[in-house]
Every structure is written in structure tokens, then in C-alpha cells.
Amino acid sequence: MVAEAYAPIEVLSDYINNGTHVGSQLPMNFNFIQLRDTATAKDVERLANHWMDVMWTRHKTANWVIGNHDNSRPATRIGEKRADMMTIVTHALPGTSVTYYGDEIGMPDLATECTPTNCDFRDPERTPMQWDSTKNAGFSAGNSTWLPVNPNYKLLNVQRQRGVARSTLQIFKNMSALKKTPAFRAFKEEGGFSYGALTEQVFQIVRTAPNLEEYRVLANFGGQVERLDGLTNKTMEYVIVTSHSPHRVGAKVDLSKRIYLMPYETVVLRWAA
């Protein structure tokens, strides 16, 4: 059972099990909703720890919500430069990633006007899903929709992003597929995952199936080039890269040596035994 409750972490913990009764399996974790366009890797670490220190320690459960119908969309709230980054981060952290419709293609908010029949401060993040470049973004064949379609729909839609290597949709699909890999499925095993801020701006997530494979996410939240030295003795392969990365999928990198992350670059690396 999913519980949508804006409540203190101790209350959410009791929703799962208060010692006498078992309740929700997934009380939503809204910590990342706090992130804005000034967010740093340290902010992400702090918010992740706030959940994991209680919920993972007590119940071995985690979920990560980056957007919902009550709050500004990630592409607007955190910024388009970090939208794909947070898709990768929320999918790479252990547990369940929760995606609000439209965030898988990077839809932004749309300022909407109040009408006599409709006025809600949450309307900007509730505009119709943008499927394609046809009338009403393929959402409706009607003459109008309850909320207006974002005028950017001809350039930003599912059809346009489908199959495009570094599109937001393809990154979302690729990260979803990684959840089926041995390294991602081993998150409840000893040494199955680790995460943390390597610097003020660089966040790292490691997912491991011991002696079999390892995935490593490196995300630069800042607008400056970041230098990283001696992360591991492994040589790894780029398997997912964002539009801010100069690297290509399939290229190899020796992580025992110094590497650089470009501003807002996020990469997913893989090592196999």
C-alpha cells in the first residue's frame, strides 16, 4: 500500500510498522521535493540520509519522489540542466523511484490563468501529457482541454524523444532497465550499494553485485569542471551519458587516474568481472 503523507519521518516509520500493527509498504519520500536550482551534492546526500538513517535502518525500504501533482516540476524547480541528472540519481539509489507523468520527458511548468470554473495554484504542473506534435499534443481530440497544452509540445513530446540516445525519455528508459541487472537487484545484500557527496558538487552512487558487476553514477551538480582522483582501481565503461557529457557510450575510463566531470554532467559507468 502506498501512503501519500506530508509527515515527519518518525510518523512515516510508524505507518510501516509501529510495533503493534503493520501498515503501508511505501509511504512516499518527498525529501527531494525540497531541491531547487541551487541544489548541491551535499544537499542530496543530506536529504537521502534523512530517509535512509531511519527508514532503511528500521525497515529496509526506500523510495524517491522527485515530482508530483502538488509541486513545481523538476525541470522548472531544479532546472533543465539537472532534470536528467535527478532522473538518474533517483533510479540509481536503492529502492523504488517514483515518477510523475511528464517528468520522463522533462516537461516544465506552464503558467496558467484562472477561469471562472478552474483556478488552482498547482495547475502549472498539471498540464496535459505531451505525446506528439499533433493537435493538443495527442492528449485529446477535443477542441480544448481542461488545462492548456504547453506551447512547447511540438518540440518536447514522447514521439520526438523516442529512440534518441541522450533524450530525457531514453535516459529514463535506460535507467529503468538497469533495475533488472544483478548489481541493482543486490541492494539488500552486504555491500550492495553506497552513495555520498565526493565534493560539494559531485554525487556518487555505487551499485554492486559482489564479484560480478558494478555500476557507478557520477553527477556534477555544479556549473564548474570538477576533478576527481583515484576513485577505484577498476577500468569501467560508459553505459549512460547525459547531453552535458563529452563522452560516448562504450568508451572506457581508468578510474585509478584523474578524471574530469563537465558542468552538470552525469554518467553511469559499468564494470564486469
Stockholm file with secondary structure:
# STOCKHOLM 1.0

chainA/1-273         MVAEAYAPIEVLSDYINNGTHVGSQLPMNFNFIQLRDTATAKDVERLANHWMDVMWTRHKTANWVIGNHDNSRPATRIGEKRADMMTIVTHALPGTSVTYYGDEIGMPDLATECTPTNCDFRDPERTPMQWDSTKNAGFSAGNSTWLPVNPNYKLLNVQRQRGVARSTLQIFKNMSALKKTPAFRAFKEEGGFSYGALTEQVFQIVRTAPNLEEYRVLANFGGQVERLDGLTNKTMEYVIVTSHSPHRVGAKVDLSKRIYLMPYETVVLRWAA
#=GR chainA/1-273 SS CEECCCCCHHHHHHHHBCSSCBCCSEECCCGGGGCCTTCCHHHHHHHHHHHIIIIIHHHSCCEEECCCTTSCCHHHHTCHHHHHHHHHHHHHSSSEEECCTTTTTTCCCCCCCCBTTBCCTTGGGCCCCCCSSSGGGGSCSSSCCSSCCCGGGGTSSHHHHTTCTTSHHHHHHHHHHHTTSHHHHTTTSTTSEEEEESSSSEEEEEEEETTTEEEEEEEECSSSCEEECCCCSCEEEEEEECTTCCCCTTCEEETTSCEEECTTCEEEEEEEC
#=GC SS_cons         CEECCCCCHHHHHHHHBCSSCBCCSEECCCGGGGCCTTCCHHHHHHHHHHHIIIIIHHHSCCEEECCCTTSCCHHHHTCHHHHHHHHHHHHHSSSEEECCTTTTTTCCCCCCCCBTTBCCTTGGGCCCCCCSSSGGGGSCSSSCCSSCCCGGGGTSSHHHHTTCTTSHHHHHHHHHHHTTSHHHHTTTSTTSEEEEESSSSEEEEEEEETTTEEEEEEEECSSSCEEECCCCSCEEEEEEECTTCCCCTTCEEETTSCEEECTTCEEEEEEEC
//
